[in-house]
Amino acid sequence: MTSANDNSPTLISLNEACRITSMSRTMLNRYRAEGRFPVAVELGKRRVAFVRAEVTAWIQKKIAARVAA
């Protein structure tokens, strides 16, 4: 089974989340601290990841808010 056919959640790294949102790590971490970004999944003591679908939904919400304004 390829990942394209798999509906299971996919995790992305902090760096990947920064890349797809066009935000710096500092800004993304600030949004996280303020509760304005999807909650991270803790993978280890110093490692987190994000659910790709949640980050994508967050991006879509930002786009929708722009259009509505």
TITOR-934125 format. One record per residue (C-alpha): residue in one letter; residue number from 0; y, x, z. Coordinates in Angstrom, 3 decimals. Example, Ala and Ser with C-alpha at 12.3 -4.5 7.8 and 13.67 -1.06 7.14 Angstrom:
2
<rest:a&nr:0&y:-4.500&x:12.300&z:7.800> $
<rest:s&nr:1&y:-1.060&x:13.670&z:7.140> $
***
This chain:
69
<rest:m&nr:0&y:0.000&x:0.000&z:0.000> $
<rest:t&nr:1&y:3.382&x:1.363&z:-0.942> $
<rest:s&nr:2&y:6.491&x:0.954&z:1.164> $
<rest:a&nr:3&y:8.027&x:-1.230&z:-1.561> $
<rest:n&nr:4&y:5.262&x:-3.798&z:-0.980> $
<rest:d&nr:5&y:5.221&x:-3.455&z:2.792> $
<rest:n&nr:6&y:7.249&x:-5.966&z:4.809> $
<rest:s&nr:7&y:6.966&x:-4.079&z:8.086> $
<rest:p&nr:8&y:10.193&x:-2.807&z:9.691> $
<rest:t&nr:9&y:11.402&x:0.578&z:8.523> $
<rest:l&nr:10&y:13.232&x:2.988&z:10.802> $
<rest:i&nr:11&y:16.036&x:5.198&z:9.591> $
<rest:s&nr:12&y:17.573&x:8.200&z:11.298> $
<rest:l&nr:13&y:21.067&x:8.371&z:12.729> $
<rest:n&nr:14&y:22.061&x:10.587&z:9.808> $
<rest:e&nr:15&y:20.685&x:8.060&z:7.308> $
<rest:a&nr:16&y:22.557&x:5.233&z:9.076> $
<rest:c&nr:17&y:25.725&x:7.296&z:8.798> $
<rest:r&nr:18&y:25.088&x:7.920&z:5.121> $
<rest:i&nr:19&y:24.481&x:4.294&z:4.154> $
<rest:t&nr:20&y:27.421&x:2.979&z:6.224> $
<rest:s&nr:21&y:29.788&x:5.784&z:5.163> $
<rest:m&nr:22&y:30.652&x:6.389&z:8.819> $
<rest:s&nr:23&y:30.726&x:9.657&z:10.703> $
<rest:r&nr:24&y:28.327&x:10.204&z:13.595> $
<rest:t&nr:25&y:31.287&x:9.995&z:15.969> $
<rest:m&nr:26&y:32.401&x:6.617&z:14.627> $
<rest:l&nr:27&y:28.868&x:5.229&z:14.514> $
<rest:n&nr:28&y:28.236&x:6.330&z:18.102> $
<rest:r&nr:29&y:31.545&x:4.776&z:19.163> $
<rest:y&nr:30&y:30.495&x:1.484&z:17.544> $
<rest:r&nr:31&y:27.145&x:1.738&z:19.330> $
<rest:a&nr:32&y:28.849&x:2.313&z:22.694> $
<rest:e&nr:33&y:31.081&x:-0.711&z:22.089> $
<rest:g&nr:34&y:28.126&x:-2.915&z:21.076> $
<rest:r&nr:35&y:29.450&x:-3.241&z:17.524> $
<rest:f&nr:36&y:26.414&x:-1.728&z:15.771> $
<rest:p&nr:37&y:22.703&x:-2.593&z:15.836> $
<rest:v&nr:38&y:20.841&x:-1.295&z:18.882> $
<rest:a&nr:39&y:18.934&x:1.943&z:18.344> $
<rest:v&nr:40&y:15.209&x:2.371&z:18.855> $
<rest:e&nr:41&y:14.591&x:5.277&z:21.222> $
<rest:l&nr:42&y:11.941&x:7.582&z:19.780> $
<rest:g&nr:43&y:12.213&x:10.330&z:22.345> $
<rest:k&nr:44&y:14.509&x:11.850&z:24.898> $
<rest:r&nr:45&y:17.086&x:12.909&z:22.283> $
<rest:r&nr:46&y:15.972&x:11.028&z:19.184> $
<rest:v&nr:47&y:16.930&x:7.538&z:18.037> $
<rest:a&nr:48&y:16.445&x:5.520&z:14.878> $
<rest:f&nr:49&y:17.639&x:2.188&z:13.567> $
<rest:v&nr:50&y:15.832&x:-0.707&z:11.925> $
<rest:r&nr:51&y:16.878&x:-0.500&z:8.273> $
<rest:a&nr:52&y:17.043&x:-4.304&z:7.878> $
<rest:e&nr:53&y:19.394&x:-4.602&z:10.875> $
<rest:v&nr:54&y:21.738&x:-1.940&z:9.498> $
<rest:t&nr:55&y:21.659&x:-3.589&z:6.068> $
<rest:a&nr:56&y:22.446&x:-6.978&z:7.671> $
<rest:w&nr:57&y:25.333&x:-5.364&z:9.579> $
<rest:i&nr:58&y:26.727&x:-3.997&z:6.283> $
<rest:q&nr:59&y:26.382&x:-7.421&z:4.628> $
<rest:k&nr:60&y:28.193&x:-9.029&z:7.566> $
<rest:k&nr:61&y:31.070&x:-6.556&z:7.159> $
<rest:i&nr:62&y:31.283&x:-7.349&z:3.444> $
<rest:a&nr:63&y:31.218&x:-11.087&z:4.121> $
<rest:a&nr:64&y:33.989&x:-10.747&z:6.714> $
<rest:r&nr:65&y:36.114&x:-8.933&z:4.167> $
<rest:v&nr:66&y:35.659&x:-11.673&z:1.577> $
<rest:a&nr:67&y:36.373&x:-14.421&z:4.135> $
<rest:a&nr:68&y:39.588&x:-12.813&z:5.348> $
***
